[in-house]
Amino acid sequence: MYWQTTRFAIDLAQPRVMGIVNVTPDSFSDGGEHASAEAAIAHCEQLVAEGADLLDIGGESTRPGSPPLPLEEELARVLPVVRAALTLGVPVSVDTYKPQVMQRVLDLGVDIVNDIWALRQPGAAQVVAAHPSCGVCLMHMHGEPQTMQLAPMQGDALVQVLSFLQHAAQALQGLGVEKHRIAIDPGIGFGKTVEQNFTLLAGQRVLQAAGYPLLVGWSRKSSLGAVTGLAARERVAASAVAAVLAVQRGAAVVRVHDVKETVAALSVLRAAQAGDAAGQA
């Protein structure tokens, strides 16, 4: 399987690590660390040096309770970082739901649009469909960032998430976007309870069977804090374990803050899998 993007056909025979670059003052675990363009660009360079296969740049926090960001402020945050990241030799994704931001970054040559709203904002799907080859990640979110954890979804999360993502992907294909440009994300933490998040992890193979690359983001999420008692910045080890478990259950891409640690954890998994294969030969 591969994921077609603007500049790269990403080979997903091996799991890929997407490094998070939050150009924000208020993200839930690293807000303010890379809020300036200079700091964010340096962080991009660091993540690539640590082994990131992709970069995901976002200018608006989508933590629970976060307010919307004005368009011009988001553009001012992300555009300088995007321009620099595009010179680093890896696919560049932009985490946005605004069609105007999508258009601007695609005009610069960005590879992937990563949208928590799954292109439900007016005009967003049309921007992606008008592009000849960009990749897109469609994420499931119940509610919206300001209210999603006040009234999380009810019932069987796996069934609802699968149905939503299948319909979103099929609708995008109906606009002419080829299937190999689309990845899906179950949206861990976005309007779901702790139990639902872990149910999605346990049943992840069901989502994989939809036929699209699966991108999963457990990094430093509050569900990991709920089971470990650790604060966001202390969840590095828990996040690496969650990434390994996600990959074991079919994730093609893991979206993480801590690239070096995740790359190391996946190296151990790969060696163990090679040992299993040798033992069965």
C-alpha positions in Angstrom: 0.0 0.0 0.0 1.1 3.5 -0.6 -0.2 7.0 0.1 -0.1 9.4 -2.9 0.8 13.0 -1.9 1.8 16.1 -3.8 5.5 15.2 -4.1 5.8 11.7 -2.7 4.2 8.3 -3.1 4.8 7.2 0.5 5.6 3.5 0.8 3.6 2.1 3.7 5.2 -1.3 3.7 6.8 -0.1 6.9 5.0 2.1 9.5 5.8 5.8 9.2 6.4 8.3 11.9 4.7 11.7 11.5 6.3 14.4 13.7 4.1 17.0 15.2 5.0 20.7 14.9 2.6 22.9 16.8 3.1 26.6 16.0 0.8 27.5 18.8 1.0 29.2 22.3 -1.8 26.9 23.7 -1.6 23.3 22.5 -2.3 20.8 25.3 1.2 19.4 25.8 3.7 21.6 24.1 2.0 25.0 23.7 4.4 27.8 23.4 7.5 25.7 22.9 7.5 26.3 19.1 5.3 29.3 18.8 7.7 31.5 16.8 8.6 30.6 13.2 12.2 30.3 14.1 11.6 27.8 16.9 9.1 25.8 14.8 11.5 25.6 11.9 14.3 24.4 14.2 11.9 21.8 15.6 11.1 20.6 12.1 14.8 20.1 11.4 15.3 18.3 14.7 12.4 15.9 14.1 13.7 15.0 10.6 17.2 14.4 12.2 15.5 12.1 14.7 13.9 10.0 12.0 10.5 11.6 11.3 9.2 10.3 7.9 6.7 13.1 7.7 6.0 16.5 9.4 2.6 17.7 10.4 2.4 21.5 11.0 -0.5 23.1 12.7 -1.2 26.7 13.7 -4.4 26.3 15.7 -4.8 24.3 18.9 -7.6 21.7 18.8 -7.3 20.7 22.4 -10.7 20.3 24.2 -12.2 23.7 24.9 -9.9 25.6 22.5 -11.5 28.6 20.7 -11.4 29.1 16.9 -8.4 31.0 15.5 -8.8 33.9 13.0 -7.8 33.0 9.5 -5.1 35.6 9.1 -3.4 34.6 12.4 -3.3 31.0 11.4 -1.8 31.9 8.0 0.8 34.1 9.7 1.8 31.2 12.0 2.0 28.4 9.5 3.2 29.9 6.2 6.8 30.7 7.1 7.2 27.3 8.8 5.7 25.5 5.8 8.1 27.2 3.4 11.1 26.1 5.3 9.8 22.6 6.0 9.3 22.0 2.3 13.1 22.1 1.8 13.8 19.3 4.2 13.1 16.3 1.9 10.1 14.7 3.7 6.4 15.0 3.0 4.8 18.0 4.7 1.3 17.9 6.1 -0.7 20.9 7.4 -3.2 20.3 10.2 -6.1 22.7 9.3 -9.8 22.7 8.7 -10.0 26.1 6.9 -10.3 25.8 3.1 -8.5 29.1 2.7 -5.5 27.8 4.6 -5.6 24.5 2.6 -5.5 26.5 -0.7 -2.6 28.7 0.4 -0.4 25.8 1.6 -1.2 23.6 -1.4 -0.2 26.5 -3.6 3.2 26.4 -1.8 3.5 22.7 -2.6 2.4 21.0 0.7 1.9 17.3 0.4 -1.0 16.5 2.7 -4.1 18.2 4.2 -4.8 16.8 7.6 -8.3 17.8 8.7 -9.9 17.1 12.0 -13.3 18.0 10.5 -12.8 15.5 7.6 -13.4 18.3 5.0 -16.9 19.1 6.4 -16.3 22.8 6.4 -17.9 24.5 3.3 -15.4 24.5 0.4 -12.8 22.3 2.0 -13.5 19.1 0.0 -13.6 21.2 -3.2 -10.1 22.6 -2.5 -8.7 19.1 -2.1 -10.6 17.7 -5.1 -9.3 20.5 -7.3 -5.7 19.5 -6.6 -4.3 16.9 -8.9 -2.4 14.7 -6.3 -2.3 16.0 -2.7 -2.8 13.5 0.1 -5.6 14.0 2.6 -6.2 12.6 6.1 -9.9 12.4 7.2 -10.4 12.3 10.9 -13.4 11.4 13.0 -14.4 14.0 15.6 -17.6 13.9 17.6 -18.8 17.4 18.2 -16.3 20.3 18.0 -13.2 21.2 20.1 -15.0 23.7 22.3 -17.6 21.1 23.5 -16.5 17.6 22.5 -15.4 16.4 25.9 -18.4 17.9 27.6 -20.7 15.6 25.7 -18.7 12.7 24.3 -20.2 10.2 21.9 -22.5 7.5 23.1 -22.7 3.8 22.1 -20.4 1.7 20.0 -17.5 3.9 19.0 -16.0 1.4 16.6 -19.2 1.1 14.5 -19.8 4.8 14.4 -16.2 5.8 13.6 -16.0 3.2 10.8 -19.3 4.3 9.3 -18.4 8.0 9.4 -14.9 7.5 7.9 -16.2 5.2 5.1 -18.8 7.7 4.1 -16.4 10.7 4.2 -13.9 8.8 2.1 -16.5 7.7 -0.4 -17.9 11.2 -0.7 -14.4 12.5 -1.5 -13.9 9.8 -4.1 -17.2 10.9 -5.6 -15.6 14.3 -6.2 -12.8 12.7 -8.2 -10.1 12.1 -5.5 -8.4 8.8 -6.1 -8.5 6.3 -3.2 -4.8 6.1 -2.9 -4.7 9.8 -1.9 -6.9 9.2 1.2 -5.9 8.1 4.7 -8.2 7.9 7.7 -7.8 8.7 11.4 -10.1 7.5 14.2 -9.6 10.7 16.2 -8.4 9.4 19.5 -9.6 11.8 22.2 -11.8 13.9 20.0 -15.2 13.6 21.6 -14.7 10.1 23.0 -14.4 8.6 26.5 -11.3 6.9 27.7 -13.0 3.5 27.3 -14.0 4.3 23.8 -10.5 5.3 22.8 -9.1 2.0 24.0 -11.9 0.2 22.3 -10.8 1.8 19.1 -7.3 0.7 19.7 -8.4 -2.9 20.4 -10.6 -3.0 17.3 -8.3 -1.1 15.0 -8.1 -4.0 12.5 -11.8 -3.3 11.7 -10.9 0.2 10.7 -7.9 -1.0 8.7 -10.3 -3.3 6.8 -12.0 -0.2 5.2 -9.1 -0.3 2.8 -7.4 3.1 3.5 -4.1 3.7 5.3 -4.7 4.3 9.0 -3.1 7.3 10.7 -3.3 7.2 14.5 -2.4 9.8 17.1 -2.1 8.7 20.7 0.8 10.9 21.6 0.5 12.4 25.1 -3.3 12.1 25.0 -5.4 12.5 28.1 -6.5 8.8 27.9 -2.9 7.8 28.6 -2.9 10.1 31.6 -6.1 8.5 32.8 -4.5 5.1 32.9 -1.0 6.2 34.1 -1.7 9.2 36.3 1.0 11.1 34.4 0.9 14.7 33.2 1.1 15.4 29.5 4.8 16.0 29.3 5.5 12.9 31.3 3.7 10.5 28.9 6.6 9.9 26.5 7.0 6.2 27.4 3.2 5.6 27.4 2.9 7.3 24.1 5.6 5.1 22.6 3.9 2.0 23.9 0.6 3.2 22.4 2.3 3.8 19.0 3.7 0.3 19.0 0.3 -1.2 19.9 -1.3 0.9 17.1 1.2 -0.3 14.6 0.8 -3.9 15.7 -2.9 -3.5 15.0 -2.4 -2.1 11.5 -1.6 1.6 11.7 0.4 2.8 8.7 1.3 6.2 10.2 1.7 7.3 13.8 1.5 11.0 14.6 3.8 11.8 17.6 5.5 14.5 19.5 8.4 12.4 20.6 9.9 11.2 17.3 13.2 9.8 18.6 11.6 7.6 21.3 8.9 6.4 18.9 11.4 5.5 16.2 13.4 3.5 18.8 10.3 1.7 20.0 9.3 0.7 16.5 12.8 -0.5 15.8 12.5 -3.0 18.7 9.1 -4.1 17.3 10.6 -4.6 13.8 13.4 -6.7 15.2 11.0 -8.8 17.2 8.8 -9.3 14.1 11.9 -10.3 12.2 12.8 -12.8 14.9 9.3 -14.3 14.8 9.5 -14.7 11.0 12.9 -16.4 11.3 11.6 -18.7 13.9 8.7 -19.8 11.7 10.9 -20.3 8.6 
